[in-house]
């Protein structure tokens, strides 16, 4: 498969176990998987290798559907899943999430491969970055409240 690769990374204020779990928690994902102007997110997951996911996002201007299948779930260091999006004409792409312990924090490296050339520009990286910022903020809220946000 051809296409472009988009890579983003960030240090998060959580352990790799916590970050790994966040990717498999539909309730939590509804709070942080909100790029740009997206205000609503519905998430359905089958968190197992071969399991499927369905993510519906909506903003005032548009609706987006993302689906895929989990290929690798290696706790607490790696998730690999296919990603098909209504924004990319349902072409199958591949997302790899790698987690590295950095003291008490976790470095997340997200690599999105096989991205159609016309979608690989700044917009996709910006969207993933916005979600990672919100993911990091969700751990700050958890710590402040002593539990889940």
N, C-alpha and C positions, 0 to 999 in steps of 0.2 A: 504494500500500500504506500502511496506517495502522500505528500502533504507537508505542511510546516509543523514545527514544534514550538510550543510556548512553555516557558518555565518561569515559575515565581517561587519565592522562598520568604520565610519570615521566622523570627524567634517568637515563640508563644510562652506566656507565663503559666505553664502547666507541664505535667509529666507526659512522656510519650504515651503511657497507658491512657491518660485522660484524653489526649488528642485523638488517639485511635478510637476510643469509645465514642467521641463526639461525631465521628464520621458514620457511626452505625446507630445513632440515636435520632429517630425521626422527630421527636418533640424538640430536641435541641437544634436540629438542622433547620427547623421552621424559623428559628430566631436568628441564625447567622447566615443562612444561604439566601441572602437578599442583596444581590448586586445592584448598583445604580439606583434606578427609580422603582425597583421591585418592592412592593409593599406587602405582598401576600405570598406564602409558599406552602404548598401541601406536599407531604413526603410519605411515600409508602416504600418500605424496604423489606427484603428477604435477606438479612445479613449472613450469608453463607456462600461459599464458593459455588458458583452456578446459580445462585439466587439473583433475582431481578430487583431493580428499583424503578420508581416512577416519581418524578418531581415535577410539579406544576407550579409555575411562577406567574404572577400577574402584577401589572402596574396600571396606571391610569391610561396608558397608551397601547399596551400590548399584552399578550399572553404567550407563555413559552412552555413547552413540554420537553422534558429531558428524561430519557430512559436508558437503561443499560443493564449489564450483567457483571457480577463480581467474578473476577478471574483469580485473584490472589488475595488472601486475608492472612497476613503473618503478624500476629500480635506480638509486640506493640510497634513494629517497625515499618510495615508496608501494606498498602492497599493498592490493588490494580483493578480497574473496571473499564468496561466499554462505556462510551458516552455517545448517545445519539440525541440530537437536538433539532427541534423545529426550526431553530435559527440557522442550522447548517443542513437543511434539506434532508434530515434524518440519515446523513452519512455517518457510518460507524467510525468513531475516533477512540483513542485510548488514553486514559488518565492513570498516572502512577503517583501515589502519595507516599513519600518516604519520610520517616521520622527518625531524628537523631537526638539523643540526649545531650544537652548542653548544661551540665550542672543540674539544677532543679528545674530547668526550662527545657523546651523542646524546639528544635529547628525542624520546620516542615518545608519540604521541597516538593512542589507539585509540578509534574511534567505532563503536558497535554500534547499528544502526538497525533499525526495523521490529520491535522486540521486543514480543511480546504484553504487554499491560498488566499481567497478573498475574505476569510474570517480570521486569519492569523495575525492581523495587525494589532495595534495597541488596544483595541476594545476588549478582546478576550483576556489579555493579561490584566487589564484594569479590573475587569469583572472578578476574576479569580482573586486578585489582590484585595479588592473590597470585601470579599467574603472572608478572607483570612484575617483581615483587620477585625471584622465582627466576631469571628471565632475567638480571637485573642481576647476581645472585650468581654465575651461571655464567661471566660475563666476569671476575669477580674471581678465581674458581678457575683459569680459563685463564691469567691473568696470573701467578698464584702458581706454577703448575706449568710455565710456559713453553710451554704448548700446550693442547690440548683437555683438558677435565676428564675 
